[in-house]
Amino acid sequence: MNSDFTSRYKNLTLSATYDADSFFYCLWGDNKTLLQCGGHSEFLLATSKYAGARVAISSNGLPYSHVPNSEYQKDHNELYLSNVSRLQSNVDWTFSSNEIGSYGIVTVYGFQQKLLQKYQIENQSDKIIHRSSALVWACLQYPVKQPAVFLNVADNHCSITVADNESLLFYNQFAFTAAEDILYYCCLIFDQLKLDRSKHHLMLSGNIAQRSTLYDLLFKYIHNVEFVDLDFNLEGGVDKPKHYFMDHYSLMTCV
């Protein structure tokens, strides 16, 4: 980390996503420019070097749930989550929530204090949202004229969002061990929502390459497959494609 971006950019933003087993961060400059990315040790260096940078952090853990804003009650966060997940009584949970823009959706989620301590982000706890909020935000803003399925792939799980203009039709997160698992989830969602695989689009983002077994499978069974088109710039040192950063780009813009 030899570059001093403070001499080139007036405003810097650090985005980070963590769960129990992984941590990834990005450093953003003015004009939606992604300057660098890396793991936890690089994040600590960046927070020290760019102490004045805005910080946006997302938790990618379980449990979480999406609740209509019209039905949401702040003092019921734990109750919402106990209805969708068996909470371990021996875990020190913190229950929180965040609204997804002006779309009438509240994400309720729980996170563990020990993970904040592990990643040394205790003093940033008021800046944490859930990663699903960033992905839903991005999909609801994406310019589509008909319902579209958005697939975001991470190392050992994928997230599927179905959006129809500014309406959220579906969101869930699935664990996978093989490309065939992801294909199954995508086909299942198309079938359950009665979407036409030859008409409706499957929009790809995250850790997926065009020359890969997963892409070939998806293209074979779902014909309108394309990568999301994201409006930001890349510094020369970033060696991943733009679609890889959909969650961080949306995290950077939605908080």
N, C-alpha and C positions, 0 to 999 in steps of 0.2 A: 504494500500500500504506500507507494512513493508519491503519488500525485497529491497536490494540495488544491482541491477543487474550490476552496473559499476564494481564491484569487480569480476564478473564472465564473463563478455563479453566486448570485446574491442570496438565493434561498436553496437550502438542501433539505431533503426528506429521507429519513430512514424507515423502510418498511421491513417487518420481520414476521415470519410465521413459524410457530413451534408446536410440537406435540411431545409426547413422552420420549420419543426416540430420535427426533430430528429437529434441526434449527436451520433456517435459511433466511438471508437478509438481502436487501437491495438498497443502494444509495442512489437517490434521484436528484437531479439538478433542475434548474429553470427550463422552461419550454419542453416539459415532459421528456427529459433526457435521462436514460438509465446509464449511470456512470460506472458502477461495479456491483458485484454480488459475491456472496460467499457464505461461509458457515459461521458458527458461533464465535470462534476466536477472532475472526475478521470483524464481526459485528462489534465486539467489545473495543477493538482498536478504533473503529469508526466512531462509536459513541464518545470515545475519549477525544479523538482528534477533532470531531465536528460537534462539540458540545452544544452548540446553538441550533442544531438541526431539529426540525419537527420530527416526531416519532409516531409511527402507526404500527401497532402490533396485532396479530390475529392468532387466536388459539385454534388449533385444528383437532382438539380432542373431543371425546364424548364425556357426558351427554350434551345434546342440544335439541332444540325444537323450535319450530316457527309457529307463531301465534298471531292471528289477526289483531290488529291494533284495537279494533272495536271491542274485543273480548279480553284484552290483556289487563291484568292487575299486578302491579309491581311486587306486592307482598306475597304473590303466589309462585314465585320463580321455582322454588324447590318442589312445589306440588306439580307444576307442569312437567318437570324432568322426572319425577318419581313415577309419573304415568307412562313414560316412554322408555325408562331404563331403570334397572335395579341398582340403586346407589349403594356403594360400599360404605357401611357405617363407620369403618375405621379410617376413612380418608377425610382429610381436612379440606372440605369443599368450600369454594367461594361461588356464590350464585350471582349471575349478572345478566344483563340484557342490553340490546342495542336495537334501535330502529333502522330499517333499511330505507334510507332516503325518505321520500314522501309516498311510498308505495303501500302504506297501510299494513306493514308486516313488522313484527317484532321477533328478533332472534333471542331466545332464552338459552343460556348455556352455563355449564359449571366448569370450573378449572381448579387445579390443585396448587396450593401455595408452595408446595415443595418444588414444583416445576419453575415457578418464578424465582425461587432461591437458586435452583440448579443453573438457570440461565442468567442469573444476576439482573433480573428486570423487575425487582420488587417495586422500585420507585417509578415504574412505568405502568403500574397496574390500572390506572385510570384511563389509559390509552388503548386498552385491549378490547377488541371486538371478536366475534367468531368468524373464522374463515368463510363459512358458508354465506355470511352476510355479504362479503366482498364479491363472491362468485354470483350470488343472486342479483346483486346490484348491477354487475357487469352485463349479465344476460338480459335483464329487464331494460337496460339502456341500449342494447345492441339493435341496430336497425334491421328488423325483419318484418316482412309484410304478412306473414302467416306463422302459425306455430312452428317452432324449431326446437330441436333437442341439442343441448350443449353438453359435451363430454369433456371433463377435465381430468387428466390422468396424473397421479402422483406415484411415488415409488411402490407402494403396496395397497393403494386404494384408489378408487375413482369417484368423482362426483358427477351426478347427472342432474341437469336443470332443464326444465321444459318451460319456455316462455312464449307468450303470444302477445306481441307488442309490449304493453306495460303490465300484463297479467301473468302472475306466477301460477303455472299449472301443476308443477311437480318439482321437488328437490329431494335427493337422498344421496347418501354416501355408501359405497360398497367396497368390501375387501376383495382382493383378487390374487390369484397365484399364477394365472396364465392368461394369454390374450383371449382365449376362448371364453373365459369368464366375463370379460368386459363386453364381448360381442353378445353374449346371452343377456346381460343386463340391458343393453341398448335395444335389442330386438324385443325384449319383454316390455319395455316402456313404450316403444312404438305400438305394439299390439294392444296393450292395456288402455292407451289413450286414443286408440283407433286412428293413428297417424299412418300415412301412406309412405312406405319406404322408397318408393320411386318418385315421390312428389315433395315431401317435407325434408328439410335439410338437417344433417347431423354436423354440428360445428365443433371442431376439435381444438383443444388447448392443453397446455401442460406438457408432461414428459412423453411426447409421442412424435415420432419422425415419419416423414412421408415414405421413406424406404424402410419399412418395418413389417413384421408379421401382423401386428395389430392393425396397421393401416390397410394392408392388403385384405384382411378379413372383413373389416368394416366396409371397405369399398365394394367387396364382392356381394355382400348381403344388404347393404344400405347404399343406394346409388348416389345420392346427392351428399357427398362428403367433402368438406372443405375446412381449412384452418381459419380461425378467427383473424380478423384484420384489425390490429390495434394501432392507435394513432400516437406513437411516441418514437423517440429517437434512441439509437444505441451508440454508446461510445465504442471505439475500436477494440477495447480490451474485453468486451463481453462476447463470449463465443457461443451463445445459445440463441435460437430463433425467438422472435418477438412473442409468438404464441405461448412459449414456455412460461412467460411472466404474467399471464392473465390475472391470476389472483393478486399478485403484488401491484400490478398497475391499477386494478380496481380498488385495492386497499389504500393505495396512495391517494386516490381521487375521491374516495367516499367518506373519509374522516377528516 
